[in-house]
Amino acid sequence: MKNRIKKYAQILWQRHKLSSAVQIQQRQLFLYYREKIQAGLQIPLKDTGFRNFSQFEEDGLLLFIFAVIGMEHKSFVEIGSDDGVNSNCANLYFHFGFNGLFIDANARAIDRGRYFYGRYPHPWFPRPRFECSFVLRENINQLLQKNNMKGKVGVLSIDIDGNDYWIWDAITEIEPQVVVIETHVEFGYNDIVVPYDAQNKFNDVHSVYHGASPVAMKKLGKKKGYKLIGTNELGFNFIFIKEGIDNGYFPEKELEELLTHPTLEAAFARFESVKHLPYEKPL
């Protein structure tokens, strides 16, 4: 009953985000960016964020990135998507014609997502795929193959509160243009990753003990051929793009430029409670 109520309530909560007025405004903004970029104007990525479906300001950041690199590959994979509605890829789906795959281990969330996307924007619109699975580095490529996701895609988003680093490292089936991935800023400038755990029982040890540090995540991106160009305002969602696809428009960012939010000082201090625990330095 509770999940059924959530299904119907979600439509009421989200309906205004689907309006044609929102789509027109965003497409006008996209064309404005394209015009300014072609005229040689350098617009800082950090000034372009806004939230429509995303939890933070990733919707605006992604819109601007695609204004720079183009929308040749209008597809996505979102791992840890919950219901796929309050997500990093929903806005691209509803307002720019992207399609792709949402993966989450929560069966009720997946059910809500299927229901919502079955209703909007209309019942005949091509729907994204939903995969209810617990993602491991041992199965991620098989899940992508199962859902016919291969080769170049527009966006890969990973937010699973634990093995994010190891899952991205394991992915070989797709080559995303843009990667949005959660990074554990509490680890500060230490080059560390919590060891892979297929059971994902990090919080059984300590609530701060999971994930990869900003330093380690940037090094992984470099290894896979990506440059770090920004984060969300709070600094924990890192945004990478494939080297070379922007013709040098975006400067590669140093961590000191990105990890500046006032809340991060307290976040860094939380590492003291887990610094004695085991870590890896893979690269």
HELIX and SHEET records of a PDB file:
HELIX    1   1 LYS A    2  GLN A   14  1                                  13    
HELIX    2   2 ARG A   15  LEU A   18  5                                   4    
HELIX    3   3 SER A   20  GLN A   38  1                                  19    
HELIX    4   4 LEU A   45  ASP A   47  5                                   3    
HELIX    5   5 GLU A   58  ILE A   69  1                                  12    
HELIX    6   6 ALA A   90  PHE A   96  1                                   7    
HELIX    7   7 ALA A  107  ARG A  119  1                                  13    
HELIX    8   8 ILE A  140  LYS A  146  1                                   7    
HELIX    9   9 ASP A  164  ALA A  170  1                                   7    
HELIX   10  10 VAL A  185  PHE A  187  5                                   3    
HELIX   11  11 PHE A  202  ASP A  204  5                                   3    
HELIX   12  12 PRO A  214  LYS A  223  1                                  10    
HELIX   13  13 LEU A  255  LEU A  258  1                                   4    
HELIX   14  14 LEU A  264  ALA A  269  1                                   6    
HELIX   15  15 ARG A  270  SER A  273  5                                   4    
SHEET    1   A 7 ARG A 129  CYS A 132  0                                        
SHEET    2   A 7 ASN A  99  ASP A 104  1                                        
SHEET    3   A 7 SER A  75  ILE A  79  1                                        
SHEET    4   A 7 GLY A 151  ILE A 158  1                                        
SHEET    5   A 7 ILE A 174  GLU A 182  1                                        
SHEET    6   A 7 ASN A 237  LYS A 242 -1                                        
SHEET    7   A 7 TYR A 226  THR A 231 -1                                        
END                                                                             
